[in-house]
Every structure is written in C-alpha cells, then in structure tokens.
Amino acid sequence: MIKYLFLLFNMLGVMLFNAFFAEDISVSQTGPAKVNPGEDFTVEITVKKGAISGFAQIKSELPEGMTAIVLDPNGSEFKFSGQIVRFTWTSLPSAAEFKVSYKVSVASTVSGVKSITGKFSYVLNNQKSSVELNPLEIQVGAVVTETLDNTTTTNNTTPPDNTTNNTTPPDNTTTSNNTTTNTTP
C-alpha cells in the first residue's frame, strides 16, 4: 500500500512540476487569404519551442490540387508526399523561436475555400506531445455565393473603367404643374 501511495505522490509531483515549470510551446502558420487558380503562394510556420530539444516534426496537410516545395527547412529534412508536408528534425534548432517555409503551387482546376491544417509533434520527458497548427483558410478563385432562389452570384471585384468620359450634362429644365399663359404684346 505504501508503495502505491509513494508512486501516486511521485506522479503528482511530476505533473505539478510540468504544470508550473513547463514552457509554453506554440506554433502558427501564415499565408494569403486569397489566391487565383494556377498561382503559387508561400506558407510560413513559426515555432516557439522554448527550451525543448531533440526529435520533432511539423506535419501539414494540403488540399487536393496543391503541391509543395521547400523554401526554408531550417535544418530539417523536408518531404512532400500524398498531400502531406513534413519537416523532420532529429535535433531541433537551438533558438527558442524559429521559422520554416514552403511554396504551394495551386492547380488551375482548384477553386473554393481550401484549408491547410497540421500539427507540431515533439518529445518532452520521453513522452510524445503535439500542438495543433491554426487552420489556414484560403479562398481560391472568385467568391461564389448562393441566394435563397437558387441563383448563383459570382463576386469578382473589378475596378471601374475610368478611361472613358460618359458624363452627360445635367438637365436644367424644370417641370411644373401650373398653367402658363403667354401674352404677346
């Protein structure tokens, strides 16, 4: 019985130590809000890892019709396969905060709102842990909305054509309902 009680207190002690002394680990990804089909864009992931070191991995999932190539691996091994982007470190960079980036190519057939999700996995105290990346929502192509009468509206923002001058002089005539009498001298 004493052995189990001792084990319980040890586990509670480790949990309390981690709760009070563990550093906050955060991961965020940034990219554009809108792209056109057939274009490329950059995704940048910022990792605030504190003092953790050793093995870690960033894994992001791209929607169908998007491919990735590495821009800045920051000491990791980069792989893209089966719509999965992977940055893998056997030993994390020593800085408390670092960034990685990759370029995404969008196929000309892709449209609509697409989401890039993922997570940062690492080992802390011989236990695997992970932090979810914020989802990156990207509008590909024109915004399409449906109204209640099932008509579809496409909102393309096109600037007005300011090259022609279609101004008509104002009509300075007034109309009155009064009867007018003309008198001739």
C-alpha positions in Angstrom: 0.0 0.0 0.0 2.8 2.4 0.9 4.5 1.6 -2.4 1.3 2.7 -4.3 1.0 5.8 -2.3 4.6 6.7 -2.9 4.1 6.1 -6.7 1.0 8.3 -6.7 2.8 11.2 -5.0 5.7 10.9 -7.5 3.3 11.1 -10.4 1.5 14.1 -8.9 4.9 15.7 -8.3 5.9 15.3 -11.9 2.6 16.6 -13.2 2.8 19.7 -10.9 6.4 20.3 -11.9 5.3 20.2 -15.6 2.3 22.5 -15.0 4.3 25.2 -13.2 7.7 25.0 -15.0 6.9 23.7 -18.5 7.4 26.4 -21.1 4.6 27.4 -23.4 5.0 25.9 -26.9 3.1 27.5 -29.7 3.0 27.1 -33.4 1.4 29.3 -36.0 1.2 29.3 -39.8 0.6 32.2 -42.1 -0.3 32.6 -45.8 -2.5 34.6 -48.1 -6.3 34.8 -47.6 -6.9 34.6 -51.4 -5.1 33.2 -54.5 -6.1 32.5 -58.0 -6.0 29.1 -59.6 -2.7 28.3 -61.3 -0.8 30.7 -58.9 1.9 30.0 -56.2 1.9 31.2 -52.6 4.2 30.9 -49.5 3.3 29.3 -46.2 5.4 30.3 -43.2 5.3 28.3 -39.9 6.6 29.9 -36.7 7.5 27.6 -33.8 8.0 29.0 -30.3 9.5 25.9 -28.7 11.1 27.3 -25.5 13.8 25.0 -24.3 12.7 21.7 -25.8 15.2 19.9 -28.0 15.6 16.6 -29.7 13.3 14.9 -32.2 10.4 16.9 -33.6 8.2 17.1 -36.7 5.8 19.5 -38.4 3.2 17.8 -40.5 0.8 19.8 -42.7 -2.0 18.5 -44.9 -2.6 20.2 -48.3 -5.9 20.0 -50.1 -6.1 18.1 -53.4 -4.7 20.0 -56.4 -1.9 21.7 -54.4 1.8 20.7 -54.3 4.6 22.0 -52.1 8.4 22.6 -52.4 10.7 23.7 -49.6 11.9 27.3 -49.3 13.5 27.3 -45.8 13.8 24.0 -44.0 15.8 25.5 -41.0 17.9 22.3 -40.5 15.1 19.8 -41.0 14.5 17.1 -43.6 11.7 18.2 -45.9 9.3 15.7 -47.6 6.1 16.2 -49.6 4.1 13.1 -50.4 0.4 12.2 -50.6 -0.7 15.8 -49.9 1.4 15.8 -46.6 4.2 18.3 -46.0 6.8 17.1 -43.4 9.6 18.9 -41.7 11.5 16.5 -39.5 14.4 17.2 -37.1 16.5 14.7 -35.2 17.6 17.7 -33.2 15.6 21.0 -33.1 17.3 24.3 -33.8 18.8 25.8 -30.6 16.9 29.1 -30.9 13.7 29.4 -28.7 11.8 30.6 -31.8 12.4 29.6 -35.4 10.6 29.5 -38.8 10.2 27.2 -41.8 8.5 27.9 -45.1 7.4 26.2 -48.3 5.9 27.3 -51.6 2.5 25.9 -52.6 1.5 25.6 -56.3 -2.2 25.6 -57.0 -3.6 23.7 -59.9 -5.6 25.6 -62.4 -8.6 23.4 -61.7 -8.8 24.2 -57.9 -11.5 26.6 -56.7 -13.4 27.4 -53.5 -12.3 27.7 -49.9 -9.4 25.4 -49.0 -7.9 24.7 -45.6 -4.3 23.8 -44.7 -4.1 22.0 -41.3 -1.4 20.4 -39.3 0.5 19.8 -36.1 3.9 20.1 -34.5 4.9 16.9 -32.7 7.8 16.7 -30.3 9.2 14.6 -27.4 9.2 16.1 -23.9 10.3 14.0 -20.9 10.3 10.8 -23.0 6.6 11.4 -23.9 5.3 12.3 -27.3 3.3 15.6 -27.3 1.8 17.7 -30.1 0.4 21.2 -30.7 -2.2 21.8 -33.5 -1.4 24.4 -36.1 -4.0 27.1 -36.7 -6.0 26.2 -39.8 -5.1 28.3 -42.8 -8.2 29.1 -44.8 -7.5 30.2 -48.4 -10.1 31.3 -51.0 -9.0 30.0 -54.4 -10.6 31.9 -57.3 -13.8 34.0 -57.3 -16.2 34.0 -54.3 -19.4 32.2 -55.2 -22.5 32.6 -53.1 -25.9 31.1 -53.4 -29.1 33.1 -52.7 -32.4 31.7 -51.5 -33.9 31.4 -55.0 -31.0 29.1 -56.0 -29.4 31.6 -58.3 -25.6 31.8 -58.1 -23.8 35.1 -57.9 -20.1 35.5 -58.6 -18.4 38.4 -56.9 -15.4 39.5 -58.9 -14.0 42.8 -57.8 -13.2 44.7 -60.9 -12.2 48.3 -60.7 -14.4 50.8 -62.6 -13.2 51.8 -66.0 -12.1 55.3 -65.7 -10.8 55.7 -69.2 -14.0 57.0 -70.8 -15.8 60.1 -70.0 -19.5 59.3 -70.1 -20.7 62.4 -68.2 -24.0 63.9 -69.5 -24.7 67.5 -68.8 -27.4 67.8 -66.2 -30.9 68.5 -67.3 -31.6 72.1 -66.2 -35.3 72.1 -67.2 -38.0 72.1 -64.6 -41.5 70.9 -64.9 -44.3 72.5 -63.1 -48.0 71.6 -62.9 -49.0 75.3 -63.1 -50.7 76.7 -66.1 -48.6 79.2 -68.0 -50.2 81.9 -70.1 -48.2 83.5 -72.8 -49.2 87.1 -73.6 -48.0 88.7 -76.7 -47.5 92.5 -76.7 
